[in-house]
């Protein structure tokens, strides 16, 4: 247990235990590698699905480019999170079930 002084001289208590749900990232290199792999997966999926994205984006005149950027950013984040979870699970740092 760690005591810290908060604003207005109030004491904040922080507990650390083995039951904590928050998992820290083991290594920043692993985090960057999963981000880059997520970007590569996004590019592969994006090249395959680009005609569909373009046809959906073509239906709106003003928001077409916003739709494309939002779609690719969403795919990248989903791939990154999935790869991060798979890496951490494989390393034995998190237990999914």
C-alpha positions, 0 to 999 in steps of 0.5 A: 500500500502506498500513501500519496498526498493529493490536492488539498492535503488529502491522503490517497491510498493506492492498493496493489495486489495479485487480484489487480485487473490492470495488466502492464505492458511488459516491454515497449518494443513489444507494444511497438511491434504489435502496432506495426504488425497491426498496420501491416494487417490493416494495409493487407485488409485495406487493399483487399476491401478498398473497392467496397470501401470506395463504393460505400464512400461514394454514396456520400458526397461530402463525407467520403474521405472521412469514411475512408480514414475512419474505416482504416483507423478503426481496422488498425486499432482492432488489429492492434488490440487483437495482436496485443492481446494475443501476444500478452496471452501467449507470453502468459501475462494475461488470462482471457478465461 
